[in-house]
Amino acid sequence: MLTQLSIRNIVLIEALDLQFAGGLGVLTGETGAGKSILLDALGLVLGNRADMGLIRAGEEQASATATFEFAKLPDALREVLDDAEVEIEPGEPLILRRRLKADGGSKAFVNDQPVGVALLRAMAGALVELHGQHDDRGLVNPRGHRMLLDRYADANVDAVAKAWAAWREADAKLAEAKASIVQAKEDEDLLIAHLAELVELQPVEGEETHLAGLRSDMQKGERLQGELEDLRKVWDGSKSPLASLRSAARKLERIAEEHELLAGALESLDRAVIEAGEAEDKLTEAGYQLTHDPAALDDAETRLFELRAAARKHRCEVDALPALMLDMRAQLDAIEGGEAGVGALEKAAKAAREAYESEAKALHDKRTKAAAKLDKAVAAELAPLKLDAAKFQTQVEALPEDRWGASGMDGVEFLISTNPGAPFAPLNKIASGGELSRFILSLKVALAEQGGAATVIFDEIDRGVGGAVASAIGDRLARLADGGQLLAVTHSPQVAARGGQHYMIAKSSEGTVTRTSVRLLSDIERKEEIARMLSGAETTDEARAQADRLLEGV
């Protein structure tokens, strides 16, 4: 709840520090005293547009600070703060501050941490609920009516939201599968042609490297063929180097025993014969491998060029062609089996839709019952507020399918009829300012157990009424404030008498300087203020006696 509001240099307020408590707090004062300034300052803290006209004349800057304290920070606030990465320790008060500068600058803080004004606005709904004669938000705004009715009905909206998400997901998968099949069918003829080409080609992984090496070897053989032929002439025949070595070895063998040097020479010659023999074998093998076969070279080159052309066509490496061929086969298989897959997805989407419709229908029934109950609860509050000729209706309307969503298939709106026989219409369309405020109060009382913002403010809800109606308003405000916090700006002594705390707003002038002040009244001061409200310009003893009776009757 709101525990403190500090204002500096806003319009007629130079410096003000107000302390607030739980229960019903009332703010009174003569017309024009500046009650709206307090609401403007609080609105500034809650993220309202920065109006430089709020800065007190002659000052360079203005500020407003609001302190809220909670036994436990509400989940809605915790989530907003966590998303903004603003840390609040458990048990720590929540302090919102807004500062305006005359040059147009504006800064916002949460517990002295700089933040954007958007964060203040995001937090505002959970902190303060303001109802005034010309309020176009809160209970008047149809956008929130469905949520309020669901809270009143204790409806399980999460089940509908989950069913909606499941249906959306199933529909998305079905649409994706259908789109894939359509695209695949468009490509089917091309796939068949490409696959046929690859099947005929029968690419093998690693084949490019093998063919390139074979081609290179045959090209080398073509270049070396003449040299090898000359070598064969040297090595072939009886006069070849190997034959000469062998003949010399045989001759040397016959005389090698005659001298040790001859024996050594024979050993060397034998090694030369062996080495020459090995050289001859290698030359023969090289000649065989490097033999130039024009047909074989042509075949290798043709195969290599075909593989590389296919790779260019499909924009991949040659070694990737076998995998591509398998992938094409899989795509064609998918086209053939795709219809069966779509059938299964269609059944899943239909089941998901039926599950959603079942949950949404159950929610609709619960809303309808709760709407009838709420209508009776509000009707019971209208007569004491001098709205006995009016009627209230919670309209639960089936929406067209294109407007179904996570909240169900219903549109919900609060409607009123102010005169017998008059058609029902939205709250803010046919109710006058005073009637609208009393309708809102009736709704708030009926919805009281459903909770809401930490602090509720009613701005002059009693304007234009008095006597029993004002007493009824005061009674209902007190009931609403029980266990929470409600602040009421009021002109009614009957409402003021119900307050647990009473603040008086006054305006004073010193020469050309005008100031607005606000102070918490003592019991004696409070009685005097209520007597003033009863009597008008001059406070009489009779008014004081009546004030006593009002206070005693609370």
GULUMLO-870727 format. One line per field, with one value per residue (C-alpha): residue in three letters; x, y, z. Coordinates in Angstrom, 1 decimal. Example, Ala and Ser with C-alpha at 12.3 -4.5 7.8 and 13.67 -1.06 7.14 Angstrom:
aa <- c(ALA,SER)
u <- c(12.3,13.7)
v <- c(-4.5,-1.1)
w <- c(7.8,7.1)
END
This chain:
aa <- c(MET,LEU,THR,GLN,LEU,SER,ILE,ARG,ASN,ILE,VAL,LEU,ILE,GLU,ALA,LEU,ASP,LEU,GLN,PHE,ALA,GLY,GLY,LEU,GLY,VAL,LEU,THR,GLY,GLU,THR,GLY,ALA,GLY,LYS,SER,ILE,LEU,LEU,ASP,ALA,LEU,GLY,LEU,VAL,LEU,GLY,ASN,ARG,ALA,ASP,MET,GLY,LEU,ILE,ARG,ALA,GLY,GLU,GLU,GLN,ALA,SER,ALA,THR,ALA,THR,PHE,GLU,PHE,ALA,LYS,LEU,PRO,ASP,ALA,LEU,ARG,GLU,VAL,LEU,ASP,ASP,ALA,GLU,VAL,GLU,ILE,GLU,PRO,GLY,GLU,PRO,LEU,ILE,LEU,ARG,ARG,ARG,LEU,LYS,ALA,ASP,GLY,GLY,SER,LYS,ALA,PHE,VAL,ASN,ASP,GLN,PRO,VAL,GLY,VAL,ALA,LEU,LEU,ARG,ALA,MET,ALA,GLY,ALA,LEU,VAL,GLU,LEU,HIS,GLY,GLN,HIS,ASP,ASP,ARG,GLY,LEU,VAL,ASN,PRO,ARG,GLY,HIS,ARG,MET,LEU,LEU,ASP,ARG,TYR,ALA,ASP,ALA,ASN,VAL,ASP,ALA,VAL,ALA,LYS,ALA,TRP,ALA,ALA,TRP,ARG,GLU,ALA,ASP,ALA,LYS,LEU,ALA,GLU,ALA,LYS,ALA,SER,ILE,VAL,GLN,ALA,LYS,GLU,ASP,GLU,ASP,LEU,LEU,ILE,ALA,HIS,LEU,ALA,GLU,LEU,VAL,GLU,LEU,GLN,PRO,VAL,GLU,GLY,GLU,GLU,THR,HIS,LEU,ALA,GLY,LEU,ARG,SER,ASP,MET,GLN,LYS,GLY,GLU,ARG,LEU,GLN,GLY,GLU,LEU,GLU,ASP,LEU,ARG,LYS,VAL,TRP,ASP,GLY,SER,LYS,SER,PRO,LEU,ALA,SER,LEU,ARG,SER,ALA,ALA,ARG,LYS,LEU,GLU,ARG,ILE,ALA,GLU,GLU,HIS,GLU,LEU,LEU,ALA,GLY,ALA,LEU,GLU,SER,LEU,ASP,ARG,ALA,VAL,ILE,GLU,ALA,GLY,GLU,ALA,GLU,ASP,LYS,LEU,THR,GLU,ALA,GLY,TYR,GLN,LEU,THR,HIS,ASP,PRO,ALA,ALA,LEU,ASP,ASP,ALA,GLU,THR,ARG,LEU,PHE,GLU,LEU,ARG,ALA,ALA,ALA,ARG,LYS,HIS,ARG,CYS,GLU,VAL,ASP,ALA,LEU,PRO,ALA,LEU,MET,LEU,ASP,MET,ARG,ALA,GLN,LEU,ASP,ALA,ILE,GLU,GLY,GLY,GLU,ALA,GLY,VAL,GLY,ALA,LEU,GLU,LYS,ALA,ALA,LYS,ALA,ALA,ARG,GLU,ALA,TYR,GLU,SER,GLU,ALA,LYS,ALA,LEU,HIS,ASP,LYS,ARG,THR,LYS,ALA,ALA,ALA,LYS,LEU,ASP,LYS,ALA,VAL,ALA,ALA,GLU,LEU,ALA,PRO,LEU,LYS,LEU,ASP,ALA,ALA,LYS,PHE,GLN,THR,GLN,VAL,GLU,ALA,LEU,PRO,GLU,ASP,ARG,TRP,GLY,ALA,SER,GLY,MET,ASP,GLY,VAL,GLU,PHE,LEU,ILE,SER,THR,ASN,PRO,GLY,ALA,PRO,PHE,ALA,PRO,LEU,ASN,LYS,ILE,ALA,SER,GLY,GLY,GLU,LEU,SER,ARG,PHE,ILE,LEU,SER,LEU,LYS,VAL,ALA,LEU,ALA,GLU,GLN,GLY,GLY,ALA,ALA,THR,VAL,ILE,PHE,ASP,GLU,ILE,ASP,ARG,GLY,VAL,GLY,GLY,ALA,VAL,ALA,SER,ALA,ILE,GLY,ASP,ARG,LEU,ALA,ARG,LEU,ALA,ASP,GLY,GLY,GLN,LEU,LEU,ALA,VAL,THR,HIS,SER,PRO,GLN,VAL,ALA,ALA,ARG,GLY,GLY,GLN,HIS,TYR,MET,ILE,ALA,LYS,SER,SER,GLU,GLY,THR,VAL,THR,ARG,THR,SER,VAL,ARG,LEU,LEU,SER,ASP,ILE,GLU,ARG,LYS,GLU,GLU,ILE,ALA,ARG,MET,LEU,SER,GLY,ALA,GLU,THR,THR,ASP,GLU,ALA,ARG,ALA,GLN,ALA,ASP,ARG,LEU,LEU,GLU,GLY,VAL)
u <- c(0.0,1.0,2.7,4.3,3.9,6.6,6.1,8.5,7.7,4.6,2.2,1.1,2.9,6.3,7.2,4.9,5.5,2.3,2.2,-0.6,-2.0,-4.3,-8.1,-10.1,-8.3,-10.3,-9.1,-11.2,-10.9,-12.6,-13.1,-10.0,-7.7,-5.6,-6.8,-6.1,-2.4,-2.0,-3.5,-1.3,1.8,0.9,0.1,3.5,5.1,3.0,4.3,1.8,3.0,5.5,3.8,6.3,3.3,3.4,6.7,6.1,6.6,10.1,11.6,14.1,12.7,10.0,9.8,7.3,8.2,5.8,6.7,4.8,5.2,4.1,4.2,5.1,5.8,2.9,3.8,2.7,5.1,7.9,7.6,7.7,10.8,12.6,12.0,13.5,16.4,15.6,16.5,14.3,15.3,12.6,10.8,12.4,9.9,9.2,10.1,9.1,10.5,10.0,11.8,11.0,13.2,12.0,14.1,11.9,14.0,12.4,14.0,12.5,13.9,12.8,14.6,17.2,17.9,17.4,14.6,12.5,9.1,7.5,8.5,6.5,3.5,3.9,3.8,1.0,-1.9,-0.8,0.0,-2.9,-6.4,-7.9,-11.6,-12.9,-15.9,-14.3,-12.2,-12.0,-9.8,-10.2,-13.7,-14.9,-12.5,-14.1,-10.6,-10.5,-14.1,-13.4,-10.5,-12.6,-15.5,-13.0,-11.6,-15.2,-16.0,-12.8,-12.4,-9.5,-8.4,-5.0,-6.6,-8.1,-4.8,-2.9,-5.6,-5.4,-1.6,-1.8,-4.3,-2.2,0.9,-1.0,-2.4,1.0,2.5,-0.3,0.2,3.9,3.5,0.9,3.2,6.1,4.1,2.9,6.5,7.7,5.1,6.2,9.8,8.8,9.4,12.7,13.7,12.9,15.0,18.0,17.8,17.7,20.8,22.7,21.5,22.9,26.1,26.4,29.0,31.2,32.8,36.6,36.2,37.3,40.7,41.3,40.4,42.5,45.5,45.1,44.7,47.9,49.8,48.7,49.6,53.0,53.4,52.5,55.3,57.9,57.1,60.0,62.6,61.4,61.7,65.3,66.1,64.6,67.0,69.9,68.9,67.7,70.0,73.4,75.2,73.0,74.7,73.3,74.6,78.0,78.1,77.1,79.7,82.4,81.4,81.7,85.2,86.3,84.9,87.4,90.4,89.1,90.8,94.2,94.3,92.3,91.7,90.2,87.8,86.8,86.3,84.0,81.9,81.4,80.6,78.0,76.3,76.3,74.7,72.0,71.4,71.3,68.8,66.6,66.9,65.9,62.8,61.7,62.2,60.0,57.3,57.4,57.1,54.1,52.4,53.2,52.2,50.1,46.7,44.8,41.4,41.9,43.0,40.0,37.7,39.2,38.9,35.3,34.3,36.1,34.5,31.0,31.4,32.6,29.8,27.2,28.8,28.7,25.1,24.1,26.5,28.3,31.6,32.0,32.3,28.9,27.0,26.3,24.7,22.8,21.4,20.2,18.6,16.7,15.4,14.3,12.5,10.6,9.7,8.5,6.2,4.7,4.2,3.4,-0.3,-0.4,1.6,-0.8,-3.7,-2.3,-1.6,-5.1,-6.5,-4.2,-5.3,-8.9,-8.5,-6.7,-9.5,-12.1,-10.1,-9.9,-13.7,-14.5,-12.4,-13.7,-17.3,-16.8,-15.3,-18.3,-20.8,-18.9,-18.8,-22.5,-23.3,-20.9,-22.4,-25.9,-24.5,-22.6,-25.6,-27.6,-24.8,-24.5,-28.3,-28.4,-26.0,-27.8,-30.9,-29.0,-27.0,-30.1,-29.8,-32.8,-34.2,-31.0,-30.1,-26.7,-25.9,-22.8,-22.8,-21.1,-21.1,-19.9,-17.2,-16.6,-14.0,-11.4,-11.5,-11.1,-8.0,-6.2,-8.9,-11.7,-14.5,-16.3,-16.4,-17.3,-18.6,-20.4,-23.5,-26.1,-29.5,-30.2,-33.9,-36.8,-37.1,-33.9,-31.4,-28.3,-25.1,-21.4,-20.8,-19.2,-21.7,-24.9,-24.0,-23.5,-20.4,-22.1,-24.0,-20.8,-18.9,-21.7,-21.9,-18.2,-18.5,-21.3,-19.1,-16.1,-18.2,-19.5,-16.0,-14.3,-13.2,-11.4,-8.7,-7.0,-4.4,-2.7,-4.3,-7.7,-8.5,-11.9,-11.9,-15.1,-17.3,-19.9,-20.2,-23.9,-25.3,-26.0,-27.9,-28.7,-26.9,-23.7,-24.0,-24.4,-21.3,-19.4,-20.5,-19.4,-16.1,-15.4,-16.3,-14.0,-11.1,-11.4,-8.2,-6.7,-6.2,-8.6,-8.3,-11.3,-11.2,-14.6,-17.0,-19.4,-19.3,-21.0,-18.1,-15.5,-16.9,-16.1,-12.4,-9.8,-7.4,-8.6,-6.4,-7.3,-6.1,-5.9,-4.7,-3.1,-1.7,1.1,1.3,1.7,2.7,0.1,0.7,-1.3,-0.7,-2.0,-2.1,-3.4,-6.2,-6.5,-9.8,-10.8,-9.7,-11.5,-14.8,-14.3,-13.7,-16.7,-18.8,-17.5,-18.5,-22.0,-22.5,-20.7,-19.1,-19.7,-19.3,-22.2,-22.7,-25.5,-23.1,-20.6,-23.3,-24.2,-20.6,-20.4,-23.5,-21.9,-18.6,-20.4,-22.5,-19.5)
v <- c(0.0,3.7,4.8,8.1,10.8,13.5,16.5,19.3,22.4,21.0,23.8,25.4,22.9,24.0,21.0,18.3,15.0,12.9,9.7,7.2,4.1,1.3,1.5,4.5,7.8,10.9,14.2,17.3,21.0,23.9,24.0,25.2,24.3,22.0,18.5,17.7,18.6,15.5,13.3,14.9,14.3,10.7,10.3,11.7,9.0,6.3,7.3,9.9,12.2,14.8,18.2,21.0,23.1,21.2,22.8,25.6,29.1,30.3,26.8,24.9,21.5,19.5,16.0,13.5,10.4,7.7,4.9,1.6,-1.2,-4.8,-7.8,-9.6,-8.0,-9.0,-11.5,-9.0,-6.4,-8.9,-10.1,-6.5,-5.6,-8.9,-8.3,-4.8,-6.2,-4.0,-5.6,-5.2,-7.0,-8.9,-6.6,-3.5,-0.7,0.2,3.8,5.4,8.9,11.2,14.4,17.1,19.9,23.2,22.7,19.7,16.9,14.0,11.2,8.2,6.1,2.9,2.6,5.1,3.0,4.9,3.4,4.3,5.9,2.9,0.8,3.1,2.8,-1.0,-1.1,1.5,-0.9,-3.1,-0.2,2.3,2.1,5.6,6.2,9.6,11.3,11.2,8.1,6.2,3.4,0.8,-0.6,1.6,0.2,-2.9,-4.4,-5.4,-6.6,-10.2,-10.5,-9.1,-11.5,-14.5,-13.5,-13.2,-16.6,-18.2,-19.5,-21.6,-19.5,-21.3,-24.5,-22.6,-20.8,-24.1,-25.7,-22.7,-22.9,-26.7,-26.1,-23.3,-25.5,-28.4,-26.1,-24.7,-28.2,-29.2,-26.0,-26.6,-30.2,-29.2,-26.5,-28.9,-31.4,-28.6,-27.5,-31.1,-31.9,-28.8,-30.2,-33.8,-34.0,-32.2,-34.6,-37.6,-36.3,-35.5,-38.8,-40.7,-38.9,-39.7,-43.3,-43.7,-42.0,-44.1,-41.9,-43.4,-41.6,-41.2,-41.9,-38.4,-38.7,-42.1,-41.0,-37.9,-39.9,-42.5,-39.7,-38.1,-41.3,-42.0,-38.5,-39.0,-42.3,-40.4,-38.0,-40.6,-43.2,-42.3,-42.2,-45.6,-47.1,-45.9,-47.4,-50.7,-50.8,-50.2,-52.9,-55.5,-57.9,-59.5,-56.3,-54.8,-53.4,-56.3,-59.0,-57.4,-57.3,-60.9,-62.0,-60.1,-61.7,-65.2,-64.4,-62.9,-65.8,-68.2,-66.2,-64.7,-67.3,-66.2,-63.0,-61.5,-58.2,-60.2,-61.8,-58.4,-57.2,-60.2,-59.4,-55.8,-57.0,-59.5,-56.6,-54.6,-57.5,-57.7,-53.9,-53.8,-56.7,-54.8,-51.7,-53.7,-55.1,-51.6,-50.2,-53.1,-52.4,-48.6,-49.3,-51.4,-48.8,-45.9,-47.5,-45.0,-46.4,-43.6,-45.4,-45.8,-42.2,-41.0,-43.2,-41.9,-38.3,-38.7,-40.2,-37.5,-34.7,-36.3,-36.4,-32.9,-31.6,-33.2,-31.7,-28.2,-28.7,-29.6,-27.1,-29.6,-31.5,-34.7,-36.8,-35.4,-36.8,-40.3,-38.7,-36.3,-39.2,-40.8,-37.5,-37.3,-40.8,-39.8,-36.7,-38.7,-41.3,-38.4,-37.2,-40.6,-41.0,-37.3,-37.7,-40.3,-37.9,-35.0,-37.2,-37.9,-34.2,-33.3,-35.7,-34.1,-30.6,-31.6,-33.2,-30.1,-27.8,-30.0,-29.9,-26.1,-25.8,-28.0,-26.0,-22.7,-23.9,-24.9,-21.4,-19.8,-21.6,-20.6,-17.0,-17.0,-18.2,-15.7,-12.9,-13.6,-13.7,-10.4,-8.7,-9.5,-8.4,-5.0,-4.6,-4.9,-2.0,0.4,1.3,2.6,4.8,6.4,4.4,2.2,3.0,1.7,-1.8,-3.5,-6.3,-8.3,-9.2,-12.4,-12.5,-15.3,-14.1,-15.1,-17.7,-15.2,-13.6,-16.7,-16.7,-17.8,-16.2,-18.2,-17.6,-14.8,-11.0,-9.6,-6.1,-4.3,-2.5,-0.2,1.1,4.2,4.5,2.0,0.7,2.3,0.1,-1.2,0.5,0.8,2.4,5.6,6.2,7.0,7.6,11.1,11.8,11.2,8.1,6.7,7.0,5.3,2.5,2.0,2.0,-0.6,-2.8,-2.4,-3.5,-6.5,-7.4,-6.6,-10.1,-10.4,-8.0,-5.4,-2.7,-2.2,1.3,2.4,6.1,7.6,11.2,13.1,10.0,11.8,14.9,16.0,13.7,14.1,12.7,9.0,8.5,10.1,7.9,4.8,5.8,6.3,2.9,1.2,3.0,1.9,-1.7,-1.6,-0.2,-3.0,-5.0,-2.8,0.9,3.3,7.1,9.2,12.9,14.0,17.0,14.9,15.1,11.7,10.2,12.2,10.9,7.3,7.9,6.4,9.2,12.7,15.1,18.6,20.5,24.2,27.1,30.3,33.5,35.7,38.7,37.4,33.9,31.2,27.8,24.6,22.6,19.3,18.0,15.2,16.4,15.6,14.4,17.9,19.4,16.7,17.5,21.1,20.3,18.1,20.9,23.3,21.0,20.8,24.5,26.2,29.6,30.0,27.0,26.9,25.0,23.1,22.0,20.9,18.9,17.2,16.5,14.8,12.7,11.7,10.7,8.8,6.9,5.5)
w <- c(0.0,-0.3,2.8,1.9,-0.8,-1.0,-3.4,-4.2,-6.3,-8.1,-9.0,-5.7,-3.4,-2.3,-0.1,1.2,3.0,3.7,5.6,4.8,6.6,5.7,5.7,4.5,4.2,3.2,1.8,2.0,1.4,-0.2,-3.9,-5.6,-2.7,-4.9,-4.3,-8.0,-7.4,-5.2,-7.9,-10.6,-8.5,-7.9,-11.6,-12.4,-10.2,-12.0,-15.4,-16.7,-19.4,-18.1,-18.2,-17.6,-16.5,-13.2,-12.2,-9.6,-11.1,-10.7,-9.9,-12.1,-11.3,-9.5,-8.1,-6.7,-4.7,-3.6,-1.2,-1.2,1.4,1.2,3.4,0.2,-3.1,-5.5,-8.2,-10.9,-9.6,-9.1,-12.7,-14.1,-11.9,-12.8,-16.5,-16.1,-14.0,-11.1,-7.8,-4.7,-1.5,0.4,2.9,1.2,0.4,-3.2,-3.8,-7.1,-7.9,-10.9,-11.5,-14.0,-15.2,-16.6,-19.7,-20.6,-19.0,-17.1,-15.1,-13.3,-10.5,-8.7,-5.3,-6.6,-9.7,-13.0,-15.1,-18.1,-17.6,-19.3,-16.3,-14.0,-16.3,-16.3,-12.5,-12.1,-12.5,-9.6,-7.4,-7.7,-9.1,-9.7,-10.2,-11.0,-12.6,-16.0,-15.7,-19.0,-17.6,-14.9,-14.6,-17.5,-20.0,-21.6,-22.1,-18.5,-18.1,-19.1,-16.7,-13.8,-14.6,-14.7,-11.3,-10.0,-11.4,-10.2,-13.7,-14.9,-17.9,-17.9,-19.2,-22.1,-22.8,-22.9,-25.1,-27.4,-27.6,-28.4,-31.2,-32.7,-32.6,-34.2,-36.9,-37.6,-38.0,-40.4,-42.5,-42.6,-43.8,-46.5,-47.7,-47.8,-49.9,-52.3,-52.8,-53.1,-55.7,-57.7,-57.6,-58.1,-61.9,-61.6,-58.7,-60.8,-63.8,-61.6,-59.7,-63.0,-64.2,-60.9,-60.9,-64.5,-63.4,-60.2,-58.5,-55.9,-53.0,-53.6,-57.3,-58.4,-56.6,-58.1,-61.6,-61.3,-60.2,-63.0,-65.6,-64.3,-64.5,-68.1,-69.2,-67.7,-69.6,-72.8,-72.2,-71.1,-73.8,-76.1,-73.3,-72.0,-75.5,-75.8,-72.4,-73.4,-76.4,-74.0,-71.6,-74.1,-76.0,-75.5,-75.3,-72.6,-69.4,-67.3,-69.8,-69.9,-66.1,-65.9,-68.5,-66.6,-63.3,-64.8,-66.1,-62.9,-60.9,-62.6,-61.4,-58.2,-56.0,-57.3,-55.4,-52.5,-54.4,-57.2,-54.7,-53.4,-57.0,-57.6,-54.6,-55.8,-59.3,-58.0,-56.1,-59.3,-61.1,-58.4,-58.5,-62.3,-62.2,-59.8,-62.0,-65.0,-63.1,-62.1,-65.6,-66.9,-64.2,-64.9,-68.6,-67.9,-65.7,-67.8,-71.0,-72.9,-73.8,-75.6,-75.1,-71.4,-71.0,-72.9,-70.7,-67.5,-68.7,-69.9,-66.5,-64.5,-66.6,-66.2,-62.4,-62.2,-64.5,-62.2,-59.2,-60.7,-61.7,-58.2,-56.6,-54.5,-54.3,-56.4,-53.3,-52.1,-55.2,-53.7,-50.6,-52.8,-54.7,-51.5,-50.4,-53.6,-53.1,-49.6,-50.9,-53.4,-50.8,-48.6,-51.3,-51.7,-47.9,-47.3,-47.7,-44.9,-42.7,-43.4,-42.6,-39.1,-38.6,-39.7,-37.0,-34.4,-35.3,-35.2,-31.8,-30.5,-31.8,-30.1,-26.9,-27.1,-27.9,-24.9,-22.5,-23.9,-23.7,-20.1,-19.5,-21.3,-19.0,-15.9,-17.2,-17.9,-14.4,-12.8,-14.9,-13.6,-10.0,-10.5,-12.0,-8.9,-6.6,-8.4,-8.5,-4.7,-4.5,-6.9,-4.9,-1.8,-4.2,-5.7,-8.9,-8.3,-11.8,-13.4,-14.4,-14.8,-17.2,-17.7,-21.4,-22.3,-26.1,-28.4,-30.7,-34.3,-34.8,-36.1,-32.7,-30.6,-28.5,-25.3,-23.2,-24.9,-27.4,-25.4,-25.4,-22.0,-21.4,-18.5,-19.7,-18.0,-18.6,-16.6,-17.2,-17.4,-21.0,-22.1,-24.0,-22.4,-23.4,-22.2,-18.9,-20.1,-23.0,-21.2,-17.5,-16.2,-14.1,-10.8,-12.0,-13.5,-10.2,-8.3,-10.8,-10.4,-6.7,-7.0,-9.2,-6.8,-3.9,-5.8,-7.0,-3.7,-2.9,-6.2,-5.2,-7.4,-7.0,-3.7,-3.3,-4.6,-5.0,-5.6,-6.7,-5.8,-6.3,-4.1,-6.2,-6.5,-3.9,-0.2,2.8,2.6,-0.7,0.6,3.7,1.5,-0.4,2.8,4.1,0.9,0.8,4.3,3.4,0.4,2.5,5.2,5.0,2.3,1.5,0.0,-0.4,-1.2,-2.3,-1.0,-0.6,1.5,5.4,5.5,3.6,5.5,8.8,7.8,7.3,9.5,8.5,7.6,5.5,4.9,1.8,2.1,0.0,1.4,0.0,1.1,-1.1,-4.6,-3.5,-3.2,-1.6,-1.1,2.0,3.3,6.8,8.8,11.2,14.9,16.2,17.2,13.9,12.1,13.8,13.0,9.3,9.0,10.7,8.1,5.3,6.9,7.4,4.6,5.0,8.8,11.1,13.5,16.8,15.2,12.5,15.2,16.9,13.7,13.0,16.4,15.5,12.2,13.9,16.7,14.2,12.4)
END
